[in-house]
Amino acid sequence: MKKKRVLDSYALLAFLEKQGASARIQELLATEDTPVFMNAVNVGEVFYILSRQRGERAAEYFLSFVLPGLPISVLDNSFDDVIAAARLKAKHALSFADCFAAATAIRENAVLVTGDPEFRKLGKTVAVEWIA
């Protein structure tokens, strides 16, 4: 089995919008022995960004039809998961949603897939695969 991956909203949006990194995300999603995860908070982030950019109907379509068709396991958060993200937020100048992506990667012993330069603030706290 290959190393697990956690997508942040940047990575999934790049895939959905067919930006430069889209091919890499498509490759990850097509690799059957590479589990791909996403935190529910980051899925919510994708939803609100799509809603703002394309309208609520497009965001609802993503949630109802696109996401269920992708080989991404969406992970919910326990109280301990929320506190793990909060601990990262307390130590690093990063958005709270980004802290959920990082905390999920740490918890799952996975590589965080992103092109968001904000994650550089975490240093070696989490393994990152840069896509942009």
Secondary structure as UniProt FT lines:
FT   STRAND          5..7
FT   HELIX           9..16
FT   TURN            17..18
FT   TURN            20..21
FT   HELIX           22..30
FT   TURN            32..33
FT   STRAND          36..39
FT   HELIX           40..54
FT   HELIX           56..61
FT   HELIX           62..66
FT   HELIX           67..69
FT   STRAND          73..75
FT   HELIX           79..91
FT   HELIX           96..107
FT   TURN            108..109
FT   STRAND          111..114
FT   HELIX           117..122
FT   TURN            123..124
FT   STRAND          128..130
//
